[in-house]
């Protein structure tokens, strides 16, 4: 049973609801400090997977070649564009209503502060508010795309779903769920209830990976599984460095490394190592 996949989707939905209710009550300093802790936890998860490595050359080769493929394909940019398309699909109605309400409040505040009742004054206030509204719309759209990519296409989620499908070990997804609850809450403070809807595409993507991994697992040896986990651990470590803002690793472009890890490990164990022995 895909306990990890279901739990991860549920906590994103609940976190989005709680964050929408909390609104602006959470300070920016709290959000920034919590994000640093998220990064440390992601790095710890990565290290715990890397130590399982059995064939270092196979893992290193997979990471380097896989990342090169991702960069050549502009995979990170493609994922961002896919996130933008998803944002247009699930966020237009709810975020549009939310922005409209904010624009009306800003317009009322400007008119009240100015104390002008003539037609020219009203026009100036409306024009000024329109500019603010458009800027807010662009900012909200960018943040929502970031949230979509983070929840639906993160290396942690993809890696955790595949490991759960292969071995039945849901610990990575469950740990990610704890982080995702707080992350969804923080995003929802500015984006509103629309963050909860991200749980739907996230569940569909992770479930597909979970089912696919279940079919691949019988073909794998324990050594191949450990090398795959180590490869995913490197991505988790890179994700942690990004979250604490030490280095902007191209984590999305590194995703193809996980596709290469199993076949490269298989070739190393069965063909290259015997030649060296």
C-alpha positions in Angstrom: 0.0 0.0 0.0 1.4 3.4 -1.0 1.3 4.8 2.6 4.0 7.4 1.9 2.5 8.7 -1.3 -0.9 9.1 0.3 0.5 10.7 3.4 2.6 13.2 1.5 -0.4 14.3 -0.6 -2.6 14.6 2.5 -0.2 16.8 4.5 0.3 19.1 1.5 -3.5 19.6 1.4 -3.8 20.1 5.1 -0.8 22.4 5.3 -2.3 24.5 2.5 -5.5 24.9 4.5 -3.8 25.7 7.8 -1.5 28.3 6.0 -4.5 29.9 4.3 -6.2 30.3 7.7 -3.0 31.6 9.4 -2.5 34.2 6.7 0.1 36.8 7.6 0.4 35.8 11.2 3.7 34.0 10.6 6.7 36.4 10.5 9.2 36.4 7.6 12.0 35.7 10.1 10.3 32.5 11.2 9.8 31.4 7.6 13.5 31.9 6.7 14.8 30.2 9.8 12.5 27.2 9.3 13.6 26.9 5.7 17.2 26.6 6.9 16.2 23.8 9.2 14.4 22.1 6.2 17.7 22.2 4.3 19.6 20.6 7.2 17.0 17.8 7.4 17.3 17.2 3.6 21.0 17.0 3.9 20.8 14.5 6.7 18.4 12.4 4.7 20.9 12.5 1.8 23.9 11.5 3.9 22.0 8.5 5.3 21.4 7.3 1.8 24.9 8.0 0.4 26.5 5.8 3.1 24.7 2.8 1.5 26.8 3.1 -1.7 28.4 -0.1 -2.9 29.9 0.9 -6.3 31.1 4.4 -6.2 32.3 4.7 -9.8 28.9 3.6 -11.0 27.2 6.2 -8.8 29.6 9.0 -9.7 29.3 8.2 -13.4 25.5 8.2 -13.2 25.4 11.6 -11.5 27.8 13.3 -13.9 26.3 11.9 -17.1 22.7 12.2 -15.9 23.2 15.8 -14.9 24.9 16.5 -18.3 21.9 15.0 -20.0 19.5 17.1 -17.9 21.4 20.3 -18.6 21.6 19.6 -22.3 17.9 19.0 -22.4 17.2 22.1 -20.3 15.2 19.8 -18.1 15.0 22.4 -15.2 13.5 25.0 -17.6 11.1 22.4 -19.0 9.9 21.5 -15.5 9.4 25.2 -14.7 7.3 25.6 -17.8 5.3 22.6 -16.9 4.7 24.1 -13.5 3.5 27.3 -15.1 1.0 25.3 -17.2 -0.2 23.5 -14.1 -0.5 26.9 -12.3 -2.7 28.2 -15.0 -4.9 25.1 -14.7 -5.4 24.9 -11.0 -4.6 28.4 -9.8 -6.4 30.8 -12.1 -9.8 30.8 -10.5 -8.8 30.8 -6.8 -5.8 33.1 -7.1 -7.8 35.4 -9.3 -10.5 35.8 -6.7 -7.9 36.4 -4.1 -6.0 39.0 -6.0 -9.3 40.8 -6.9 -10.1 41.0 -3.2 -6.7 42.5 -2.4 -6.9 45.0 -5.2 -10.3 46.2 -4.0 -8.9 46.6 -0.5 -5.9 48.5 -1.7 -8.0 50.8 -3.9 -10.3 51.6 -1.0 -7.4 52.3 1.2 -5.7 54.7 -1.3 -9.0 56.6 -1.9 -9.6 56.9 1.8 -6.0 58.0 2.6 -6.0 60.6 -0.2 -9.4 62.0 0.8 -10.1 62.9 -2.8 -13.6 62.7 -4.2 -13.1 64.3 -7.6 -12.9 62.3 -10.8 -9.2 63.0 -11.5 -8.3 61.8 -8.0 -10.3 58.6 -8.4 -8.6 57.9 -11.7 -5.1 58.4 -10.3 -5.8 56.1 -7.4 -7.3 53.4 -9.7 -4.3 53.6 -12.1 -1.8 53.3 -9.2 -3.7 50.4 -7.7 -3.7 48.7 -11.1 0.0 48.8 -11.3 0.4 47.3 -7.8 -2.1 44.6 -8.7 -0.3 43.6 -11.8 3.0 43.3 -9.9 1.4 41.2 -7.2 -0.1 39.0 -9.8 3.3 38.3 -11.4 4.9 37.7 -8.0 2.1 35.3 -6.9 2.4 33.4 -10.2 6.1 32.9 -9.8 5.8 31.7 -6.2 3.0 29.3 -7.2 5.2 27.8 -10.0 8.0 27.4 -7.4 5.6 25.5 -5.1 4.3 23.3 -7.9 7.9 22.3 -8.9 9.0 21.8 -5.2 6.1 19.5 -4.4 5.6 17.6 -7.6 9.0 17.4 -9.2 11.5 17.5 -6.4 14.3 15.0 -6.3 13.3 14.0 -2.8 9.7 13.1 -3.9 10.7 11.3 -7.0 13.4 9.3 -5.2 11.2 8.6 -2.2 8.3 7.3 -4.4 10.6 5.0 -6.4 12.3 3.6 -3.2 8.8 3.0 -1.7 7.7 1.2 -4.8 10.8 -0.9 -5.0 11.4 -1.8 -1.3 8.3 -0.9 0.6 10.4 1.6 2.6 8.2 4.7 3.0 10.6 6.5 5.5 11.8 9.0 2.9 8.3 10.1 1.9 7.2 10.2 5.5 10.1 12.4 6.4 9.4 14.5 3.4 5.8 14.8 4.5 6.9 16.4 7.8 8.9 19.0 5.8 6.1 19.5 3.2 3.5 20.3 5.8 5.4 23.2 7.1 6.4 24.3 3.6 2.8 24.1 2.3 1.7 26.2 5.3 4.3 28.9 4.6 3.4 29.0 0.9 -0.3 29.2 1.7 0.3 32.2 3.9 0.8 34.3 0.7 -0.9 32.2 -2.0 -4.0 31.0 -0.1 -6.0 27.8 -0.4 -4.8 27.1 -3.9 -1.7 25.5 -2.4 -3.9 22.6 -1.2 -4.8 21.7 -4.8 -1.2 21.0 -5.6 -1.7 17.7 -3.7 -3.7 16.4 -6.6 -1.0 16.4 -9.4 1.6 15.5 -6.7 -0.4 12.3 -5.8 -0.8 11.4 -9.5 2.9 11.8 -10.3 4.2 10.0 -7.2 1.7 7.2 -7.6 2.8 6.6 -11.2 6.4 6.4 -10.0 5.5 4.1 -7.1 3.7 1.6 -9.4 6.4 1.7 -12.1 9.1 1.1 -9.5 7.2 -2.0 -8.2 7.6 -3.5 -11.7 11.3 -2.8 -11.9 12.3 -4.0 -8.4 12.2 -7.8 -9.2 14.9 -7.2 -11.8 17.3 -5.5 -9.3 20.0 -6.8 -7.0 20.6 -5.4 -3.5 23.8 -3.8 -4.7 21.9 -2.0 -7.5 19.3 -0.8 -5.0 21.9 0.6 -2.7 23.6 2.4 -5.5 20.3 3.9 -6.6 19.7 5.1 -3.0 23.2 6.7 -2.9 22.5 8.5 -6.2 19.3 9.8 -4.8 21.1 10.8 -1.6 23.4 13.0 -3.6 20.4 14.8 -5.0 19.0 15.2 -1.5 22.3 16.7 -0.4 22.2 19.1 -3.3 18.6 20.1 -2.4 19.7 20.8 1.1 22.5 23.1 -0.1 20.0 25.0 -2.2 17.5 25.4 0.7 20.1 26.9 3.0 21.3 29.1 0.1 24.9 27.9 0.1 24.9 26.8 -3.6 22.2 26.8 -6.3 22.7 23.2 -7.5 20.7 22.4 -10.7 18.7 19.7 -8.8 16.0 19.4 -11.5 18.6 18.9 -14.1 20.2 16.1 -12.0 17.0 14.0 -12.0 18.1 11.9 -15.1 21.0 10.5 -12.9 18.4 8.4 -11.0 17.3 6.9 -14.3 20.9 5.9 -15.1 21.8 4.6 -11.6 20.3 1.2 -11.9 21.4 0.2 -15.4 24.9 1.6 -14.8 25.2 -0.2 -11.5 24.1 -3.4 -13.3 26.7 -3.0 -16.0 29.4 -2.2 -13.4 28.6 -5.3 -11.3 28.2 -7.8 -14.0 30.6 -6.7 -16.7 33.2 -4.2 -15.6 34.1 -5.6 -12.2 34.7 -9.1 -13.5 37.2 -7.7 -16.1 39.0 -5.8 -13.4 39.2 -8.9 -11.2 
